[in-house]
Amino acid sequence: MRFPLGVLSQYIGRKNTAIIEMTTILIACLYGFLFIKTYSDVLAMGALLGIAGASFGVALSLGSGWFSEKYKGLAMGIAGAGNSGTVIAALLAPPLATLYGWRSVYGFASAMMILPILVMIVFAKEPPDRGHQTIKEHLKCLWQIDGWVFNLIYIITFGGFIGLSSFLPTFYYNEFHVTKIQAGQLTVLATLIGSGTRVVGGYVADRIGGIFTLGAVLVGTVAVLLSLSFEPSLVITTILFMFCFAALGAGNGALFQLVPLRWPLATAVAGSMIGEIGALGGSLIPNIMGQSKQLTGSFTIGFITCALMAAFVLIVLMFIQRKWTQTWVGKGGKALILATTEKPLVSNRN
């Protein structure tokens, strides 16, 4: 639903789209609390809850639309840090389910959803950057190579973030024989850092450029994943995952410093497409790790495979960035700003 909501937001506004999406999440949580009786019901609720991730493109565009090009990275990083909700879920859901039953967790979630809906209705305002373009112009990013390079990068950064977030509890439980609650707590240590460094990544990208920042992030990710392939102890593994999530979070922020510079009038649509592909990429890591464990008896090959994927994306970035810095972005990925007018230099390709 990320991409359809991104397109919809260009026509009815990002605030209105966000309210519709949040209301749907509330309905999904209430369904989980009141009506689930069978396993099929759980799957239906999961499909409804999937729309929560669709808020991403709308939220980032709503936030970035109020800021000039030289602050886009920080604005997008702050908005994107909302994925720390996965941290809250991993930390609170297991003990709440233990104390009150797993259905009650969805009841608590329903109550919590009321607050952001009210905040959106009362305080949110539509940004002034909403462009008047045809649907064809909005959908250009679907067949432009820059968009698919961003997709590849986001599969590693955001796909890696959510893929590892869902994989880690199982990994800790099976590999180190901790309790499920402890596994959730260890996962929180890593994912919380990843959410926070998204803001840092956006801020650094504003200062030195998103391309430079992404290059450093991908190098760090490759190094950490290769280190994890040696199957270190619980303490060292946790520290390495904290570094890995820190790099991935910073990469998420850095990438979305570049997106509004490349598509200033279609940020919601482009961001939604990139977010959707990246989220789908998150399913790769649990599958790669599961196959590695099943076929070889360890996760070593899985970590090496993920490291090679990140290395491949780094090579692609190094080649394509030369073209980017000659058309729509400055050296290293910094925003092009006219010193006299403080207005962005927008390529004719936009």
Buried (B, 14 or more C-beta within 10 A) or exposed (E): BBBEBBBBBBEEBBBBBBBBBBEBBBBBBBBBBEEBEEEEEEEBBEEBBBBBBBBBBBBBBBBBBEBEBBBBBBBBBBBBBBBBBBBBBBBBBBEBBEEEEBEEBBBBBBEBBEEBBEEBEEEBEBBEBBBEBEEEBBBBBEEBEBBBBBBBBBBBBBBBBBBBBBBBBBBBBEBBEBEBBBBBBBBBBBBBBBBBBBBBBBBBBBBBBBBBBBBBBBBBBBBBBBBBBEEEEEEEBBBBBBBBBBBBBBBBBBBBBBBBBBBBBBBBBBBBBBBBBBBBBBEBBBEBBBEBBEEEEEBBBBBBBBBEBBBBBBEBBEEBBEEBBEEBBBEBBBBBBEEEEEEBBBBEEB
